[in-house]
């Protein structure tokens, strides 16, 4: 209780201090900081002392200075040192105390991790130019750091970042750079996704065909999964890491205080392995390594031969990775092959299992027992909850937060990585020139808003939430530069959530964070990181007041000017929200000192009869697709024709919808239009039936209604409907929309609920 109170006090204290930070840019934000007058100078005469326990931290600092300044600090005794690493058992695990005075720098920590993170903070206090490798500078090189005192410790013990190297392969040097970037941000876990349908990436000496055959596909799908007709590049693609490569990366990660969790997918996402060894599948037939994306029916068959294979594979993997966890996947495993497999049906009967979900639980339990016997633990995606959770398993909750809630209430450890806040393969901007992505919409602001501890958990249950992780799936990320672009700057927000903790006052914390991001860009430039720069974007929003509609413009960084033009008029400086009274077209730009910054902004607003109305929905949209809230359906702005994940489309997973619009008074209605997204490859289906009603009073029967059975006509991603009415008057409009239902066998997402995505509801 005392520590919780202390955290709250220093959290507030930080906000007061940091606003006067004289340009200090630290990410993640320390728990407390006290600035003083003056600086401390570091040069080649500065001497350092560190105990053997803190050797990784001390050597990291010396290597950093050698790289950027051309000198190292001379090691000496504690008494003579100017920079001292000191053991202090009162410091929390991974925490540290950093004091910079006019005469010395003192770092106190109870463990090696704390000392290492103190060095990362000191690194960020030094000029960004030191990140760039230089030749030796000579004896006059010196650098000053502000005098201050920092007390710091992490909110969460697990702070993770994922990289999928199966869909697209990244060489070991990029992987090491990726890990080094995690260390800079005080993240301590790298989740390495090494096997999947499109490629097996780790050498297993007992099974050489996993890499000679399973690591290469004959060609790769071009464009998005939903693009028709399908196109392929005709080029053989692949690669893998030798065990020597793995050892090199693991050793490097140790110098960065990062633990690697390898993932070997099972029972699903096994196409590459079955391609190499067809006897591992239920049919025994030869299949190719997958050349496109998605979920595939051929999964590991739960027979003794398969378990022997997996145990042999895992034995070699566990020998390479010293961490306590092995990730075994467990997600997206279609049961079609198991349903049609005589051996599987007999196994279900012999083991007294309920169904194929029970068989998957048996599969995971058996693998867990083997992994536990080797002194390690398993992690699995939240599908491992289906059919019964393995007793010692840690769950990665990705489909939402419910998997994490269910696991924590059972006493299992949880890592929170929901698609709503942690999938960095989603679009991060609504700009049309963004590189192709899988879909979705996850801007920096939403990542920063993430709280890994669901409010549904009781205090005693929240202890099982180990921390957050972000994921980078690479179906649409073929290059290193694009991988960095998708990760940065969103990882800055996640690092602060993971280390400092979720925001306690978002309205003040986020602008402060964003101002630090602007300063941090200089360090990213020095590190040659290809980040997405949205510092000078414009955000537009409809506001409603007293049955009038206004439009608000904003840009996230301070000290900038917005100029806008409405309906072809001359540009004017934006000072406050302006009135919208008809269909309108808007353009806007950001300026600083007369220079235009960032991208152009444009918006079209349809001023229809529902724009001043009130809307209610019987269920909330899924958090992953709720950026605009329910008002997005009647704000006069349509969503993208190509992306279902922007802030104008609302997504609902498996829900039947009842949407009610109150026009405020009895109104003549001529037509009602809306649109649904339809993308079966990503589980999105337009509904089969929609019923539209016009009512005088909510509790009365509809005055006018029409039922549209339009699903049979849908062939494109956008399914529009328009219902015309003659002589219709009413105050309320009701749309009753039945979800498509469960996705049938043989289709992507079989056995899961379908998504419904709906756009603007236009009333004329």
Secondary structure as UniProt FT lines:
FT   HELIX           2..18
FT   TURN            19..20
FT   TURN            22..23
FT   STRAND          32..43
FT   TURN            44..45
FT   STRAND          47..49
FT   HELIX           52..54
FT   HELIX           55..69
FT   STRAND          74..75
FT   TURN            78..80
FT   STRAND          83..87
FT   TURN            89..90
FT   TURN            93..94
FT   STRAND          96..100
FT   STRAND          105..109
FT   HELIX           112..125
FT   HELIX           128..131
FT   TURN            139..140
FT   STRAND          142..152
FT   STRAND          158..164
FT   HELIX           172..184
FT   TURN            185..186
FT   STRAND          189..193
FT   STRAND          195..196
FT   TURN            197..198
FT   STRAND          199..200
FT   TURN            205..206
FT   HELIX           209..212
FT   TURN            213..215
FT   STRAND          216..217
FT   STRAND          221..222
FT   TURN            225..226
FT   STRAND          231..232
FT   STRAND          237..238
FT   HELIX           243..255
FT   TURN            256..257
FT   STRAND          259..266
FT   HELIX           271..276
FT   HELIX           278..280
FT   HELIX           304..320
FT   STRAND          325..329
FT   HELIX           336..339
FT   HELIX           342..350
FT   TURN            351..352
FT   HELIX           356..373
FT   TURN            374..375
FT   STRAND          377..381
FT   HELIX           382..385
FT   TURN            386..387
FT   TURN            391..392
FT   STRAND          394..397
FT   HELIX           402..409
FT   TURN            410..411
FT   STRAND          414..416
FT   HELIX           419..422
FT   TURN            424..425
FT   TURN            432..433
FT   HELIX           444..448
FT   TURN            455..456
FT   HELIX           459..462
FT   TURN            463..464
FT   STRAND          465..471
FT   TURN            475..476
FT   HELIX           480..487
FT   TURN            488..489
FT   HELIX           490..499
FT   HELIX           506..526
FT   TURN            527..528
FT   TURN            535..536
FT   STRAND          539..545
FT   TURN            546..547
FT   STRAND          548..554
FT   STRAND          561..566
FT   TURN            567..568
FT   STRAND          572..573
FT   STRAND          578..580
FT   STRAND          584..592
FT   TURN            593..594
FT   STRAND          595..605
FT   TURN            609..612
FT   STRAND          614..617
FT   HELIX           623..625
FT   TURN            627..628
FT   HELIX           630..634
FT   TURN            647..648
FT   STRAND          650..653
FT   STRAND          657..677
FT   HELIX           680..682
FT   STRAND          689..695
FT   TURN            698..699
FT   STRAND          704..709
FT   HELIX           711..713
FT   STRAND          718..737
FT   TURN            745..746
FT   TURN            748..751
FT   STRAND          755..758
FT   STRAND          762..763
//
